[in-house]
Amino acid sequence: MVLAAALVGDPLRGAQIVASRTTGLCVLCHAVPGVPSVHAGTIGPDLAGGGARYTKAQLRERLVTPERFNPRTIMPSVSRTDGLHRVASTRAGQPLLEPQQVEDVLAYLETLR
């Protein structure tokens, strides 16, 4: 297993993951800078300015343990595979994102100032 601290995120790959309706799925619930509003969700907060509002550690925590900030959140943990609800059988036991993808998404979110 590769430690997250050893990985370097790529903000361009992160932007692609966040905007993807099949990989990161972030855009299904969040407005994303550069993505037309007709293709973005409104359930979660707008991601614009997230890098100015939160540190990298805070962004990571929101991705990995979103229920810590809102116990009733429908946002999935991007890396955890246990204790989750409403997971499609085809995705059971799998993280939403691989460690490198998490780092890429974090690198992108940090650019949103």
C-alpha positions in Angstrom: 0.0 0.0 0.0 1.3 3.5 -0.9 1.1 6.1 1.8 -0.8 9.2 0.7 2.0 11.4 2.0 4.3 9.8 -0.5 2.0 10.7 -3.4 2.0 14.0 -5.2 -1.3 15.2 -6.6 -1.8 16.5 -10.1 -4.4 19.3 -10.2 -5.2 18.7 -13.8 -6.0 15.1 -13.3 -7.9 16.1 -10.2 -10.1 18.5 -12.2 -10.9 15.7 -14.6 -11.8 13.4 -11.8 -14.1 16.0 -10.1 -15.8 16.9 -13.4 -16.3 13.3 -14.4 -19.8 11.8 -14.1 -18.3 8.3 -14.1 -15.1 8.5 -12.1 -15.2 11.0 -9.1 -18.9 11.7 -9.4 -18.3 15.0 -7.5 -20.1 17.0 -10.2 -23.3 15.0 -9.6 -23.8 16.8 -6.4 -21.6 19.9 -6.5 -21.2 22.9 -8.8 -17.7 22.8 -10.2 -15.8 25.8 -11.7 -15.7 25.4 -15.5 -18.5 22.9 -15.7 -21.8 24.2 -17.1 -24.4 24.4 -14.4 -26.7 22.2 -16.5 -24.2 19.4 -15.9 -23.6 20.0 -12.2 -25.5 19.2 -9.1 -26.9 21.5 -6.4 -27.2 19.0 -3.5 -23.7 19.7 -2.1 -21.9 23.1 -1.7 -20.4 24.8 -4.7 -16.7 23.8 -4.9 -15.6 27.3 -6.0 -13.4 28.8 -3.4 -12.9 25.6 -1.4 -9.1 26.0 -1.5 -9.5 29.4 0.1 -11.9 28.2 2.8 -10.1 25.1 3.9 -6.5 23.8 4.4 -5.4 20.7 2.6 -5.8 18.7 5.8 -9.4 20.0 6.2 -10.2 19.2 2.6 -8.8 15.7 3.0 -10.9 15.1 6.1 -14.1 16.3 4.3 -13.4 13.8 1.5 -12.5 10.9 3.8 -14.9 11.4 6.7 -17.7 13.7 5.5 -20.1 12.4 8.1 -17.9 14.0 10.8 -19.1 17.4 9.6 -22.7 16.3 8.9 -23.8 13.0 10.4 -26.7 12.9 7.9 -24.7 13.6 4.8 -25.2 11.6 1.7 -21.7 12.3 0.5 -19.7 9.1 0.4 -16.2 8.7 1.8 -13.9 8.6 -1.2 -11.5 6.1 0.4 -13.3 4.1 3.0 -15.0 0.8 2.2 -16.6 -0.1 5.6 -19.5 1.3 7.4 -21.1 2.7 4.3 -24.8 2.6 3.4 -26.6 2.6 0.0 -23.6 1.3 -1.9 -24.3 -0.4 -5.2 -23.5 -4.1 -5.2 -21.0 -3.6 -8.0 -19.1 -1.1 -5.9 -19.3 -2.9 -2.5 -15.9 -3.2 -0.8 -14.2 -0.8 -3.3 -13.2 2.8 -2.5 -14.7 5.4 -4.7 -11.2 6.7 -5.5 -7.7 5.2 -5.4 -5.0 6.9 -3.2 -3.4 8.7 -6.2 -6.8 9.9 -7.3 -7.5 11.3 -3.8 -4.3 13.2 -4.0 -5.1 14.5 -7.5 -8.5 15.7 -6.3 -7.0 17.4 -3.3 -4.4 19.2 -5.5 -7.2 20.4 -7.7 -9.4 21.6 -4.8 -6.5 23.5 -3.3 -6.4 25.6 -6.6 -10.0 26.7 -6.1 -9.3 30.1 -4.5 
